[in-house]
């Protein structure tokens, strides 16, 4: 029964807690037990916060029994990626340099989850400082895909995606700097949203004004994503992008009611010439058919897209050099070799190179804004192929359908990086499985700051399929 409890979405659990059908204490005990059972197999947690979680669960249960007002996520366990500060709970950033770091304050996202009644039970794995799309670190080793121990979880929010996909906990906080929520969500068959810049305040980012990174929901259902977004969204003084934002009614949007009649959907399979696997192509074409059945008008995006990977790399790697170069000079032998190598790349770029990349960022934003003058959504695959082998190296070429196609970042997730740069909301959800049974992701992109519309389209697509009935065989 405890495993069945863990598999219920937060949207169902919150109702059962409110009606006293489910005890927050029983639920939290079940989540912690399942996490302990699967951790040796999946390796998706760095730290458990069992004592704090059980104390919070007892308080949550007492509030229910006393008939007190309940928050949006009252009594629901959640995990947080280990880049997100959590007061009193170890936060390592996946780094040997911070293996004993215990923050004194929560990040705004974590504080708002707790304020909504959610219960932090653990910290999920991340590569060091979230620097790559594969989740491994000198601190903890490799995180395995929930569907196959021979495949990567993706990254950098690999632990968060695997924990949700495996039914350990229904929801988790992740982050996304170039696809770090959407990549592992797609690789593990769950829902990952990168919302618009400022919708969820990012209180830890060093460059708040040039920010391209996001603190995000990681869930199994679109409605659970809406619940998390409702809890975390809203202005905060720490994030200039957030000031003046007004949260939408995400819960109403995530109800799969009506259809997509009158909506225009741009679509792109290859998105600028990407090689795409046969299984991804078939799943994408099936998903387009479902959108057409829902009433949408489909329009192929035929524009030639600029190559955004070099632009993203200049902005991203120079940020890392500013943050980590001194640490590497002091004690680089204790830093991930792949992070050291990428920081070294940034030595070749000047301030002029960085500013030119920012000019190109503005150009891309305006290009995408133009797409949404003639359409309501853009849909693409999330990844060009399903999860890579567990031993894939960041700098080695990847294979698609047995053919070597080039380096990982440019060829596996070219669909995700542009929307970190532009800030538009982009959500991935499962749209099928490949011949090996690995999940395939569909990315839905919407107008700037219109997360509600993206949630609605995703909810309608989700309801048109039966992918939620599948669980990994663990």
Number of C-alpha atoms within 10 A of each C-alpha: 6 14 14 9 19 26 19 15 20 29 20 11 24 23 15 14 21 20 12 13 11 17 22 30 21 15 23 28 20 20 26 21 17 19 24 15 12 18 16 10 14 23 22 32 27 22 17 19 17 17 10 15 23 22 12 23 28 17 16 25 21 15 15 20 13 9 10 10 10 16 17 20 26 27 34 30 31 30 29 28 33 32 27 25 27 24 15 14 23 22 25 27 26 29 24 17 15 13 14 12 16 15 16 12 13 18 19 23 26 26 18 18 26 23 16 21 22 30 27 27 28 27 30 31 36 38 31 25 18 27 22 23 26 29 30 29 22 15 22 18 14 23 30 25 33 31 25 20 15 14 20 28 36 34 31 33 38 37 36 34 38 32 31 27 27 25 24 26 32 27 30 29 27 31 30 26 23 31 32 31 33 38 31 34 35 31 32 33 32 28 31 34 33 33 29 24 26 24 31 28 28 26 19 16 16 12 11 17 10 13 22 23 22 27 31 29 28 36 32 29 23 32 26 23 27 26 22 27 26 22 25 26 22 19 19 19 10 15 22 17 21 20 15 12 16 12 19 18 14 24 20 14 22 24 18 19 13 10 16 19 13 10 18 19 26 23 21 19 21 16 21 17 13 17 20 20 18 15 19 25 18 15 21 25 15 14 22 21 14 17 23 17 15 18 16 22 18 19 14 12 18 11 10 9 12 14 14 19 16 12 21 22 19 22 23 21 21 24 19 19 20 12 13 17 18 11 13 18 10 9 10 15 10 15 20 21 13 16 22 19 11 18 21 16 15 21 12 9 13 12 9 9 15 21 13 15 19 18 13 17 20 13 14 19 18 13 13 18 17 11 17 19 9 12 18 20 22 24 25 23 31 33 28 26 28 28 25 21 18 20 11 14 14 14 12 12 18 21 19 19 12 8 11 11 17 16 15 19 19 17 22 27 22 24 28 27 22 24 24 25 25 21 21 22 25 29 28 31 32 30 27 22 18 16 8 10 12 21 26 30 33 27 26 24 31 28 23 19 20 18 27 22 20 26 29 25 27 29 20 22 24 19 14 15 14 11 17 13 6 8 14 16 8 11
